Amino acid sequence: MIRALHEKLKNKKTTAGELAESYLVRIADRDPDIGAYLSVLGDEARRAATFVDEKIARGETIGLLEGIPGAVKDNMCMEGTRTTAGSKMLDGYIAPYDATAVGRLRSAGAVILGKTNMDEFAMGSSTESSAYKMTKNPVDTMRVPGGSSGGSAAAVAADMAVFALGSDTGGSIRQPASFCGVVGLKPTYGRVSRYGLIAMASSLDQIGPFTHTVEDAAIVLSELYGYDPMDVTTAESDGKRFEDFLTGDIRGLRIGIPKEYLSDALDERIRKTFLASVERFKSLGAEISEISLPHAKYALPVYYIIMPSEVSSNLARFDGIRFGMSVNDQEKRFANSDTLLETYLDTRDYGFGDEVKRRIMLGTYALSAGYYDAYYKKAQRVRDLIRSDFTKAFRDVDLIFSPTAPEPAFRFGAKSSGDPVGMYLSDIYTVTANLAGIPAISFPMGTVEEDGVALPVGGQLMVAWFDEETLLRGADAFEKAEK
């Protein structure tokens, strides 16, 4: 899609201004029902589009992303723009600088249409925990779009953006991509800078794109990745263009199917679709074999110890004094917040939602004296074992293939009322990639019928560290074969 739009711009069959305006009109028409955007940046988008049009008029060459309308999840700073992370705690925060990923999009000439809705501080799997509104799945508006990057996924699925950025801590790009029927890419940890991303769990967070096609994901990644002196976890890069590796040929590629991922937790309809997809890979010349990731069964409990522990640490700064809102500036009912301690407690009580409070408490408990060794330290040891499982597996296979989520998009309220563990199980197939730091992609592999609606389901490919070329090549070949 990006390449086709690029050709139209280059050949003057349309203008960046016309393209941006068409998407802004579509947002005005569709978003009141979908709720993908928290803020629409019409003036910003028009200025960026005008700059591209002036460049084309001068006869200058434009890059693949120049003039292409996209969106950004609202936990990434964008200078001069309200950035809330879906929380009342940051309701009035205007970012004074660009996140590196946002800055690279701007440098590439992308037209940013707005900031998208999300679960509060990226904590959730349905975008129901946003402090502002719930985003609906464009496929079926009675169902969730997934989370926490549900706004970005819905914006792309409803064609209210050509691409959108999300963040993935335990599946928050891939799971909503699966639910909404789009492509979602989580790069290797350290491939894309996290500078300017409002942190949830620093050792797990990673920024990546939602797109309509695998090629589009490759094009966006080519602009995002690379070393950033503002983020010491980023890796040096060699300037490759990932879209150049999409040959469509995966003959001889070794794909492993982890037996642990085909448990009883998997919806039988998705199992059937997945096994049909395995046959499709086989028909394309890939070599399929069963593998074992023996410690995968511990991934979810390990994730839900490490992640809340880092949440507890990262969100400690929001105390009404240093960062975020203060109850002393809010409603009269907080007139009793006279002491420093009362200000801390009342600010966090008012500013944070239930899910954020739940994870802070879990993390604080796991890090507390007497429990640190029993929980957090042990979880880190098992995390090393999970990473070792992948190291061993990638000696025998090039890619690992699994379902992205154990079920299709569920209805609103199905998992958000009284059963947080049920919501957490949505991440059962995705958290391992974050714990190990490997790249992974979700792409549409079919649909399942439910209540008369064809609900999309995603397939997930995982690959060894910093081998996004093979990851994208595998997903692209499957996508082309589907067409």
N, C-alpha and C positions, 0 to 999 in steps of 0.2 A: 504493500500500500504506500509506504513512504517513497519508494523508488518511482512509482507511477505518478505520485503528486509532484515529486521533484522534476520529472520530465515535463509535466504540464507547466510548471513554473519556468523552467529553463527555456521551453519553446514558446512561452508567452501565450499559452492557451488559457491561462488564468493568472491572477496576481495573488501575491501573499495577502494583500488586503482583502480581496474577495474571499479567499479561503478562510481567513480568520473570521470575517463577518458571517460566513455561512455557519461556522461552528458556534459563534456567539448566539446566532438566531436559534440554532438547534438546542443550545443550552437553555435559552429563555423558554422554548417550547416544551422541552422534555423534562428538565430538571425539577420543576415544581412537583412532579410525580415521583421521580427517582430519588432526588436528594443526594446526588453525588458530590456536589460542590458546597463548601462552606463559604467561599468567596469567589466571585467572578471578577477578573481583572481586565475589563474591556479596554480601558484606555491604555494600559500597559501592552496588551496584545496588539492593538492598532499601531502603537508607536513602533514596536518591534517589526511588524509586518511592513510598515512604510519604509523602514531602513532597508529591508531586503528588496523591496520593489525598486528603490532608488539604486541599489547596487546592480540589479538586473538591467535597469535602464541605461546604466553607464557601460554595459557590456562586460561586466566582471563575472567571473566564474563563481557559482554558489555551491556550497557543500550539500550533502544529502539531507541534512536536517534543517537547513536554512529555510525559513518560512513555513515550517511544519508545525501545526498547532498541537500543543501538549498540555499536560496538567501535572501538578506536583502535590504530593501528600502533605497535609498541613502540619507535619512534624519536622519539616525542613525549612530552615530560615531563608527568607527572601527579603532583601533589603527594602525597607519602607512599607512592608506588607504585614498585616495582622497574621500572626502565627500562633495557633492555640494548642496544637497537639490534641484537639478534641476535648479539652478540659477547661472548666471554669477557672482553674488556677492560673491559666495564661490568657484569660479572656481579652485583656487589653494590651497584650504584648505586641509591639511593633518591632520586627527584627531590624537591627542596625546594620546587618551585613548579609551577604549571600552564603548559604551552604556551598561547599565546593562543587557538589553535583549540580546545584542550581546555576552557579556561575559558569560551569562548563556548558550547560545547555544554552545559556545566554550567549556565550562566546561562539557556540556553534550556529547561532542564528535562529534557534528554535523560538517559536511564538508561544509564550506561556499564558494559557487562558484563565487559570485560576488555581486555587488550593482546594484539595479534596477532603471529604469527611473521613473520619477514622474512629476506631475504638479509642477511648481515652488513653493517652500516653502509649498507644499501640497495644493495649492489654485487652485482648478479646479475639474471638474467631467469627464474629457475626456483624460487626459495626453497630451493635445494639447498645454499647456502653458509651458512645459519644455523648458529651454533655449537651449537644445542640439538637441533634435529630438522628433518626434511623435512616440509613440508605437502603433502598429496595433493589432487589435483583431485577435487571431489565428483562430477563427471560420469563420471570413470573414474579410480579410485584407483591405477592403474598409471602415470598420467601426472602431469606437473607442473602446478601451478596458475598458472604464470607468476611473474614477480617484478619488482621486489623485494617488492612488496606482496602476495605470494601468500596470506599468512594472512588479510588483510582481504578479499580477493576470495573465498577459499574459505569464510570465515565467512558472507558474504552468500549465496553460491551454495548453501550447505548449509542455509540458513535458520536459522543460529545467531546471526544479528543482522539487524535490519531494515536497518541501514546500517552502514558502517564507514569510517573515515578511512584514507587512504593517502598516500604522498608520491610524486611523479613527477619524476624527474630527466632521464630520457630515454625514458620510456614506462612507468614502473613502476606507474602506475595503469591505463593504457589496455591494455597488453598482457595482464596477468592478467585484466582484465575481459573481454577477447576470449576468452581460453582457458577461462574459467569460465562464460561466458554471462550476464554481468551488465552493468550500466551503470557506466562509470568516467569521471569528469570531472576534467580538469586545467584549472584556471582560468588566466586571464592572470597572468603573473609580476607580483607586487605586489598582486594582488586579495585574497589571503588571507595573513595574517601568518605568517612563518616563525619568530617568536620562540618558543623552546622546542622547536623541531625540531632534533634532533642533525644537524648539517650534514654533507652529503656533498660537494656542489658548489654553493656558495652562489649563483652566478649562474644556476643551472638548476633548483634544487629548488623545488617548489611542492606545497602540501597540497591534497587534494581528496577527494571522497566516492566510495564504491562504493554502489550501490543496486540495487533490483530494477527500478525504472522511471525514466524521464527526469524525470518530475514530482518523484519523491523526491529526485533529485540537485539539482533546482532549490530544493526546500524546505531541504535541508541547506546548500546554498551561501548561501541568504538569511540563515542564522544565522552563517556563518563569516566572511563577507567584511567588508572595511572597514578604515579607517585604524587603525594601531596605533603609538603613540608609541615602543614598544619595538622597532619594525622600520622603519627609515627608508626601506626600499624599498616600503612599502605606499602605496597610492593613496587619496586622499580618495574618499568615496562619498556617494551621495545617498539612501540608505535604501530602495532599490527592493526589491520582492519578486519574485524571478525566476520563481516559479510563476505569476505573473499574466500572463506573456507567452506562455503555452502555448495558443495559439488553435487549433492543429491546421490552420491555413490557411497554406500556403506557395506559393500561386499567385503566379507572377511572380518568385519568389526565384531568383536566378541561382546555379547550382552549377557549379563548375569541376572537371574531372577532370584531374589532372596526368599527362601522358603518361609522365613519368619513373617513376611509381609502378607502372606496369603492365609491368615488365621481366620477364626470364626468371627472376628470383629468386622470383617469385610462384607459389605452388602453383596448378596449373591448376584444381583444384576450387574454390579460393577466388576465382580470377579469374571463373569461371562464376557463382558466387554474387554476387560484386560487380557484375558486369554486369547481373544480374537486379535487383539493388537500385537500380542507376542507372535502370532502366526504371520501377521503382516510384516513385522520386522524380519522374520525368517524368510518370507518370500522376496524380500529386498536383498537377500544374500548375507544377512547377519548370522553369526553363529550363536545359538542360544544354549545356555547351560544353567543348571540350578546351582546356587551358591548359598552359603550360610553366613549370616551376621549374628553370631551367637549372643552378643550382648545388646542387640536391638530391643529386646523385651524390657530392658531397664531404661531405655532412652527417655520415656515420658516421665517417670519419677525423678530421674536425674535432672532433666530439664526443669521440672517444677520445684527443684531445690535451688539450682544455680540461678535460674532466671529471677525468681523473687528476691534472692539474696542481693543480686546486682540492682534490682529495682529499689530495694530498701536503701541501698547506698546512694544511688543516683538521684532519688527523689527526696533525700534528706535536705537538700538545699532549698526546697520550696517550703519556707517556714514563715512567710509573712514579713520577713525582715530583709533577707538577701535577694531572693528571687520570687517571682510570681506576685499574685495579688495579696493584699492584707485585709483581714476582716475589719480593721480599723478604718478602712476607706469604703466599707460596704454599708449594709443596712443598719438601722438603729438597733435592731435586736442584738447586735454585738457590742452594745455600749458597756457591757460588763467585762470586756476584754481589757482589763486595766493593767495586768502584769505581763511580763514578757512570756511567761509560760502559758498564760491564758491566750495570748495572741498566737503563739505557736499552735496550740491545740485547736482553737476555734478556726484559724485559717485553714488548717489541714482538714478539719471536719467539713467545712463549707466548700473548700476548693476541690477536694478529691471525691470521686464517685465510689460506689461500693466495691467494684472490681479492683480498683487501684488500692483501696484500703486493705482489701483481702490479701493482695499480693505483698504489700508492704509488711503486713503482720506476719505472713508466712516467712518472708525473707529475714525479718528482724529476729524471729524465733530461731531460724536455722543458723544465724550468725552469732547468737547469744552465747555467753559463757556457759560451758557445760554441754552445749549441743553442737558447737562448731565442728568438732572432730567427728561426731556421730553422724552428722548430716552433710554439711557443706564440704568438708574435707573428703569424706567418703565418696560423695557425688563426683568430685573432681577426679578421683582415682578411677571411677567407673567410666567417666568421660574419656580418659586416656585409653581404656580398654575398647571403647566404641571406636575411637580413632584408629586403634591398632587393627580392629576388624576390617575397616575400609582399606587400610594399607595392605593387608594380606589379600583382600578380595581383588584389588586392582593389579595384583601381580598376575592374576589369571584371566581377568576380563577388562575390557576397555570402558564399558558403561554398565550401570546398574539400572534396571527398569522396574518400576512398581506403580501401583495406583498412587495418585496424589492425596486423596482423601478417602476415608472408608465408606462414605455415603455421598449422595448428591446434596444440593442446597436444601436446607430444612426450613420449616415455617418459622415465622417470628414467634418468639416465646417458647419454642419447643425445648430449648436448652438453657434459657436465661433465667428461668424462675425456679430457684430452689435446688438446682443440681449443677453447680459449677464444674464438677468432675466430668459430667456428660459433655460440656462444652470443650474441656481440655482434651478429650479423646479425639476431637477433630484434627489434632496435630500429630496423631500417632505415627504417620508415615513421613512427616516432614521434619520433625525435630532433629533426627539423626544428622542431617546435612549441616545444620547449624552447630550442633555440638562438635562435629568433626571439622567444620570450617570449609567443607567441600562445596563446589558449585552444583546447582540443581535447577532444572527447568520443568515447568508444568505446561502441557500443551493439550488441546482437545483430542480425545481419542474416541469419542462417540457420545451417545446419549442414552438415558434410561427413561422409560415412561412412568409417570406418576401423576395421578389425578388428571389424566388427559393432556399433560404437558410433557414435552421432550426436554428433560433436564440434562445439561451438559455434564460430562465427567472428564477429568483430566488424567493423563498419564504423566508420570514423573521419571525423568532420567537424571542420574547422578554420575559424576565423573571425578577423576582424581584432581587434586589441587592444581589450579591455574591451567586447566586444560579445557577452557570454554570452547575452543575450536572444535574439539571432538563432540562435546555436548551439543552444540548448536548444529553441527553437521548431522548428528543422529536424529534430532528432533525435526530438522528441516526435511530430511529424506522421508520421514514418516508423513509429514504434512503434505509434501508434494505427491506422495503415493495416494493419499486420501482424495486429492483433487482429480 
